[in-house]
Amino acid sequence: MPTKVIIGAQWGDEGKAKIIDILSEKADVVVRCQGGNNAGHTVAVDGEVYKFQLIPSGILYTGKKCIVANGVVIDPEGILGEVDGLLAKGIDVSTLRISSRAHLVMPYHKALDRAKESIQAKDGKDIGTTMKGIGPCYMDKAERSGVRVCDLYHEEVFAEKVRANVAVKNDMLKYVYHQEEQFDAEEIISTYKKYAERLKPFVEDTTVSVYEAIKAGKEVLFEGAQGTLLDLDLGTYPYVTSSHPVTGGACIGAGIGPTMIDSCIGVMKGYITRVGKGPFPTELHDKIGDRIREEGHEFGTVTGRPRRCGWFDAVIGEFAVRTSGLTEIALNKIDVLKDLDIVKICVGYEFNGEIIKYFPASLEDLELCKPVYEEMEGWGDISHIRSYEALPESVKKYLTRIEELIGCKITMVGVGPNRDQNIVINK
């Protein structure tokens, strides 16, 4: 049985949850590999909307083992809130598993996140984080001062780590960030002891269970959060996340080797969006951009923030294909572009008097890049169409041209938010 990695191939918000939800039907195991509850996935099923932040959306299918792996940073309050929300809707969560190796988001991480953002905002240099404490948690992980899930079940070790961290973080808040907020280590220890009791039935060494599932021939689906251009190494640094949303991140984040992955699916939209600051070559500051935002409901799942919208960028598409070794593309939300006379694709950038077709590392260089467009004929409402053959010729030409530009085949096309509004292409 194949193992598949699904990642976002733009700036996130590409509609990964819908594709994951569809492919989860055939999967035996669904694994979340990185990020935290700063990332949101929305799935619409039979008129019911489910919003996920940490739990894999495969949990909506009965009997699917859903794993939150070692590369994820876990806010216990957040994941237990999701568990309670699913239980309230009658969803079975008994197949959820949480890595004993995953790091814990602590209350002081959130306070540090807020403090740093507020100070940087005064100079206009804030990153635009969700202030969920994800970055500070990953910082502790890299600094080797983090607290892991397994520590919850060694009370003395957990208490010692919390006390040591609280002493340092309180000083940072007071003397570095000039904040009045301070934390009581004993209060945190007591609160997290209660979390530990509720989490215990779900905790295991998921590196073992993922490996055994693959060796047993089960179909395993690895789901990434956020998107390629938010990758810590490869994204638009510093406007990035603190983990690796590219396909390589799935190996580290789930504790498996690259030889165990059979296919890599990149999810894109028929246009492109971005949340927060940073250069955006194809961004639309006009009525078309506003229309795409409203028609596509482009507002953050976690924050509610309006997303910046622009034309499809094939330079970014090729970058994602190249850096993640993508074997196929799921192209979502092309229905949003309905009733436009002309639809544009960015095929390159004009930079310093020449045309380039690569994505610059420097944000200063990217800021100077002007998109070079190809114009294509638009289309009408396609949300009712359920086969590739029935799509208008203008849509087929659009898809073909994107494939040519990014160097990867499109195997799925989304024409709406629901499960049944997904066209599988076999050509």
Secondary structure, 3 states (H helix, E strand, C coil): CCEEEEEECCCCCCCHHHHHHHHHCCCCEEEECCECCCCCEEEEECCEEEEECCCCHHHHCCCCEEEECCCEEECHHHHHHHHHHHHHCCCCCCCEEEECCCEECCHHHHHHHHHHHHHHHHCCCCCCCCCCCHHHHHHHHHHCCCCEHHHHHCHHHHHHHHHHHHHHHHHHHHHHCCCCCCCCHHHHHHHHHHHHHHHHHHEECHHHHHHHHHHCCCCEEEECCCCHHHCCCCCCCCCCCCCCCCHHHHHHHHCCCHHHCCEEEEEEECCEEECCCCCCCCECCCHHHHHHHHHCCCECCCCCCECEEECEEHHHHHHHHHHHCCCEEEEECHHHHCCCCEEEEEEEEEECCEEECCCCCCHHHHHHCEEEEEEEECCCCCCCCCCCCCCCHHHHHHHHHHHHHHCCCEEEEECCCECCCEEECCC
